[in-house]
């Protein structure tokens, strides 16, 4: 769903904070889970996904306020 938000957000303006939040959310959420899958360490997978999810939620909220 976040990739759809990035696509929709990119049509609104050249620089859009919602698109940046979607990208950051994907990196924080998915990146930490990939780190856990490849290394087996759970240090990042417990701390970063909530911040990534919050970035995605804020991205959708900001996207809904755009004209």
C-alpha positions in Angstrom: 0.0 0.0 0.0 2.8 2.4 0.7 4.1 2.1 -2.9 0.7 3.2 -4.1 0.9 6.2 -1.7 4.3 7.1 -3.2 2.9 7.0 -6.7 -0.2 9.1 -5.9 1.9 11.5 -3.9 4.4 12.0 -6.7 1.6 13.4 -8.9 0.8 16.3 -6.5 4.1 18.3 -6.5 7.7 18.1 -7.4 8.8 17.8 -3.7 6.2 16.3 -1.5 6.7 15.5 2.2 4.2 12.7 2.1 6.3 10.9 -0.6 9.4 11.3 1.6 7.5 9.9 4.6 6.4 6.9 2.6 10.0 6.2 1.5 11.3 6.6 5.0 8.6 4.4 6.4 9.4 1.7 3.9 13.1 1.9 4.7 12.5 1.8 8.4 9.8 -0.8 8.5 11.0 -3.2 5.8 14.7 -2.6 6.1 14.8 -3.6 9.8 12.9 -6.8 9.0 15.2 -7.6 6.2 18.1 -7.0 8.5 16.6 -9.5 11.0 16.0 -12.1 8.2 19.6 -11.8 6.8 21.6 -11.5 10.1 19.3 -13.1 12.7 19.8 -10.2 15.0 16.7 -8.8 16.6 18.1 -5.4 17.8 16.7 -3.3 14.9 13.6 -5.3 14.3 12.2 -4.4 17.7 12.9 -0.7 17.6 12.5 0.6 14.1 9.3 -0.9 12.7 7.0 1.3 14.9 8.7 4.4 13.6 8.4 3.2 10.0 4.7 2.5 10.5 4.1 5.9 12.0 5.9 7.5 9.0 3.5 5.6 6.7 0.5 6.7 8.6 1.6 10.3 8.6 2.3 10.1 4.9 -1.3 9.0 4.3 -2.7 11.7 6.5 -0.7 14.4 4.8 -1.6 13.0 1.4 -5.3 13.2 2.3 -5.0 17.0 3.0 -3.4 17.7 -0.4 -5.6 19.4 -3.0 
